[in-house]
Amino acid sequence: MAGFSMAEPMCLIENGKDGKLCVQPKAFKILEQIRQRVVVVAVVGHYRTGKSYLMNQLAGKRNGFALGATIQSKTKGIWMWCVPHPVKKDHTLVLLDTEGLGDVEKGDQKNDTWIFSLAVLLSSMLVYNSMGTINNEALQQLHYVTELTERIKVKSQQDEDEDESTEFLRVFPSFVWSVRDFTLMLELDGKPVTADEYLQNALMLKPGYSKAAQMYNLPRSCLRNYFPTRKCFVFDRPATTEKMRILDTLADADLDPSFVKQVREFCCHVFSTAESKTLKGGVHVTGTLLGNLVKIYVDAICSNQIPCLENAVLSLAQIQNAKAVAQAIDHYKAQMVERVAYPTESQEELSQIHRVVEKEALKILIDCSFKDDDQKYQQMLLQSLNDMYVEILVKNIEESKKVCESIIKHVFQPLEDQLSSGRYVSCGGYKAFCADIQRFINQYRSTSGKGVQAEEALKKYLDGKKAFQDSILTADQSLTEAEHQIQAEQAKTQALEQQHRAEKEMNDIYEKLQKDQEQSYKELIQQLMEKMEEDRLNAAKEYDRVLAAKLKEQEDLLSQNFSERAELLQQNIHALKREKKEMESNKPSVLGNILESVGTAAMFLPGGISTVVGVASLLCSRLLK
C-alpha cells in the first residue's frame, strides 16, 4: 500500500499571537487515517535560513511550504506535509517545517524552546538549518539543545543522579546540521576534510572546568550526548540575490549546479537513513500514534507541565490499545456479517468462518497495541468476541429453526391433509400412516439448507403428532393386541432415536465450540510469541543503537585525552550491556507470564471446557425467551 499523500502542507500545531500552542483538528484527523509507520523529518533553525526549501525538495515539489522573499518569517507554529516515502515501502514520510527561531517580531525565547523541543520529540530525524559556518557563535545560537533537560522529562519519578542522556538517546532523532551559503574551503590545518569531519571538529570539547570552558562545552556536550548519530551537509549559495527572491519558481537548470548536487545528496541521505519514528522499547509509530503523541505533548505544554516521555508512552498505550480493541471488534463484526449466510449448513462451517475472522481480529489487536503487559486489552477483546459469537450462534440456530419449520410445513402438508380428512382412521390406517410419515421424513432430510437445527425441528414436529399417532394405532382394528404392542414399542424406539439425533446435533455444536477454544488459544499464543520476538528484536536494536553512540563518544573522548569523562562513560556502557543481557535472560520468564495471562484470558473465549457449559446455559436462556 502506498504512503498517504497530501496535496499541500497544512498547519499541525498553531502558534497563536498569545504564544499558546494548539493542535489543528484537520491535521490531526489526517494523521489518524495513516495506519502505516511514519518517518518523521523535522527542520528547525533561525528564520529566513531556507528551511522550507529543503522540506519542499524532500517532498519532491518546487513549492508547498512557504519560502518567502522578505525579512519576515513565513512559517508560524509547525506545519506538516505527509507524502509516500520514496524508498521505504509501506511507510509515510511526514515532513515538519517549524517556525523560525529568533523571530524578532515574536521575541519569545520560551516559545522558541517549546517549538524546538516538540520538533525533537516528534521526529526521527532532526535537521538544524543555519547560515554561513559552524563556529562558536553558531553553536551558542543552538542554546535550545541545552535546555532540553529542562523542557523534557524522561520519567515521572527521576533520580537526581540518574544519567538522562542514555534515555534521550533511546528516543531522540538522528541529527543533521545543514549549513547554507557556505563559502569556505573544507580544510583543517591545510588538509581537505569532509563535512562530517568539519562538524566533528566543531564539536570538540575544551579541557578544564572553568566557567568559560563549561559554557563552551555545554551545547557541544548536549549534541554529542543526546543525539545518536550526527551528520553535516554544506550548501553553496543556490543562485544570485535576484534569483533567490523567486527560488520556488526556478528549475534546477537555473540554480548553481553544485547546490543542486548537494541538495540531491542531502535528500538521498534523508531517504536512505532516516528511520521510522519509534518510542522507548523500539515501538514503531504510525500516523495514528503520531497524532495522539502530538496532542499529549501539546496538552502538557498548555497545562504548564513538562512533557514526560514515560507518561506520554503510557497515555499513548491506553489510547491506542482501546482503539485497537474497537478496530478489531469492528472488523470481526463486519466480516461475520459479510461472510456468514444464515443458516449455515453445519456448525463446522460457522466455526471455520469464526476462526478465520477471529484470527484476523486478534492480529489487528496485537499489531496495533503495545505495552499490554497484563493482557487487559486482550481479555477485553476476547470477552467481546465471545459475546458476539454467542449472538451469532443464537441467530444461526433461530434462523435454522425458521427455515426448518418452513420446509416441514411444505413437505408434511400432504400428511396434514390426510389427517384432516380422517383417512388413517380405518383398518390398515396405522401402517399407511407410518409409511407416509417415513416417506415425508426421508424427503425432509434430503432437502438442503436446513442448518444446524434440522433434527431438533423434526423432533418438535413429530412430538406434536404423537397424540394423532396413538389414536390411529388404537383405532386400527386390523392389528392384533400383540401387533399393537409391537407397533407401540417401535414408535417409542423411533421417538428415542429422534431424540438422540437432536441431542447429537446440539452436542456437535458444543464440541465445535471446544475445538474453537483450542484453536483460539493456539492462535493467540502463536501471535503473541511472534509479537514478543518482534518486540525483543526492536528493543535489542535500540540497545545496539545507544551502545554504538556511547562507544563512539567514548572513542572521541579518548582521542581528545578526556580520559576521566571516558571512564564515566564506561560505567554507562557497562550498565547498558548488563540491561541488554538481563532482557535476553528474562525472555523465558516473560514468556511464562504471558502464557499464564493468556491461559486466564482464554477462559473468556468461546469453547473452553468451563465456557461451553456457560455458553450452553446462555444459549438455552436466549432460545427460551
C-alpha positions, 0 to 999 in steps of 0.5 A, a space after each residue: 500500500 502506498 504512503 498517504 499523500 497530501 496535496 499541500 502542507 497544512 498547519 499541525 500545531 498553531 502558534 497563536 499571537 498569545 504564544 499558546 500552542 494548539 493542535 489543528 483538528 484537520 491535521 490531526 484527523 489526517 494523521 489518524 487515517 495513516 495506519 502505516 509507520 511514519 518517518 518523521 523529518 523535522 527542520 528547525 533553525 533561525 528564520 529566513 535560513 531556507 528551511 522550507 526549501 529543503 522540506 519542499 525538495 524532500 517532498 519532491 515539489 518546487 513549492 508547498 511550504 512557504 519560502 518567502 522573499 522578505 525579512 519576515 518569517 513565513 512559517 508560524 507554529 509547525 506545519 506538516 506535509 505527509 507524502 509516500 516515502 520514496 524508498 521505504 515501502 509501506 511507510 509515510 514520510 511526514 515532513 515538519 517545517 517549524 517556525 523560525 527561531 529568533 523571530 524578532 517580531 515574536 521575541 519569545 525565547 520560551 516559545 522558541 524552546 517549546 517549538 524546538 523541543 516538540 520538533 525533537 520529540 516528534 521526529 526521527 530525524 532532526 535537521 538544524 538549518 543555519 547560515 554561513 559556518 559552524 563556529 562558536 557563535 553558531 553553536 551558542 545560537 543552538 542554546 535550545 539543545 541545552 535546555 532540553 533537560 529542562 523542557 523534557 522529562 524522561 520519567 515521572 519519578 527521576 533520580 537526581 543522579 540518574 544519567 538522562 542522556 542514555 534515555 534521550 538517546 533511546 528516543 531522540 532523532 538522528 541529527 543533521 546540521 545543514 549549513 547554507 551559503 557556505 563559502 569556505 574551503 573544507 580544510 583543517 590545518 591545510 588538509 581537505 576534510 569532509 563535512 562530517 569531519 568539519 562538524 566533528 571538529 566543531 564539536 570538540 570539547 575544551 579541557 578544564 572546568 572553568 566557567 568559560 570552558 563549561 559554557 563552551 562545552 555545554 551545547 557541544 556536550 548536549 549534541 554529542 550526548 543526546 543525539 545518536 548519530 550526527 551528520 553535516 551537509 554544506 550548501 553553496 549559495 543556490 543562485 544570485 540575490 535576484 534569483 533567490 527572491 523567486 527560488 520556488 519558481 526556478 528549475 534546477 537548470 537555473 540554480 548553481 549546479 553544485 547546490 543542486 548536487 548537494 541538495 540531491 545528496 542531502 535528500 538521498 541521505 534523508 531517504 536512505 537513513 532516516 528511520 521510522 519514528 519509534 518510542 522507548 522499547 523500539 515501538 514503531 509509530 504510525 500516523 495514528 500514534 503520531 497524532 495522539 503523541 502530538 496532542 499529549 505533548 501539546 496538552 502538557 505544554 498548555 497545562 504548564 507541565 513538562 512533557 514526560 516521555 514515560 507518561 506520554 508512552 503510557 497515555 499513548 498505550 491506553 489510547 491506542 490499545 482501546 482503539 485497537 480493541 474497537 478496530 478489531 471488534 469492528 472488523 470481526 463484526 463486519 466480516 461475520 456479517 459479510 461472510 456468514 449466510 444464515 443458516 449455515 449448513 453445519 456448525 463446522 462451517 460457522 466455526 471455520 468462518 469464526 476462526 478465520 475472522 477471529 484470527 484476523 481480529 486478534 492480529 489487528 489487536 496485537 499489531 496495533 497495541 503495545 505495552 499490554 503487559 497484563 493482557 487487559 486489552 486482550 481479555 477485553 477483546 476476547 470477552 467481546 468476541 465471545 459475546 458476539 459469537 454467542 449472538 451469532 450462534 443464537 441467530 444461526 440456530 433461530 434462523 435454522 429453526 425458521 427455515 426448518 419449520 418452513 420446509 416441514 410445513 411444505 413437505 408434511 402438508 400432504 400428511 396434514 391433509 390426510 389427517 384432516 380428512 380422517 383417512 388413517 382412521 380405518 383398518 390398515 390406517 396405522 401402517 399407511 400412516 407410518 409409511 407416509 410419515 417415513 416417506 415425508 421424513 426421508 424427503 425432509 432430510 434430503 432437502 438442503 439448507 436446513 442448518 444446524 437445527 434440522 433434527 431438533 425441528 423434526 423432533 418438535 414436529 413429530 412430538 406434536 403428532 404423537 397424540 394423532 399417532 396413538 389414536 390411529 394405532 388404537 383405532 386400527 382394528 386390523 392389528 392384533 393386541 400383540 401387533 399393537 404392542 409391537 407397533 407401540 414399542 417401535 414408535 417409542 424406539 423411533 421417538 428415542 432415536 429422534 431424540 438422540 439425533 437432536 441431542 447429537 446435533 446440539 452436542 456437535 455444536 458444543 464440541 465445535 465450540 471446544 475445538 474453537 477454544 483450542 484453536 483460539 488459544 493456539 492462535 493467540 499464543 502463536 501471535 503473541 510469541 511472534 509479537 514478543 520476538 518482534 518486540 525483543 528484536 526492536 528493543 535489542 536494536 535500540 540497545 545496539 543503537 545507544 551502545 554504538 553512540 556511547 562507544 563512539 563518544 567514548 572513542 572521541 573522548 579518548 582521542 581528545 585525552 578526556 580520559 576521566 569523562 571516558 571512564 564515566 562513560 564506561 560505567 554507562 556502557 557497562 550498565 547498558 550491556 548488563 540491561 541488554 543481557 538481563 532482557 535476553 535472560 528474562 525472555 523465558 520468564 516473560 514468556 511464562 507470564 504471558 502464557 499464564 495471562 493468556 491461559 486466564 484470558 482464554 477462559 473468556 473465549 468461546 469453547 473452553 471446557 468451563 465456557 461451553 457449559 456457560 455458553 450452553 446455559 446462555 444459549 438455552 436462556 436466549 432460545 427460551 425467551 
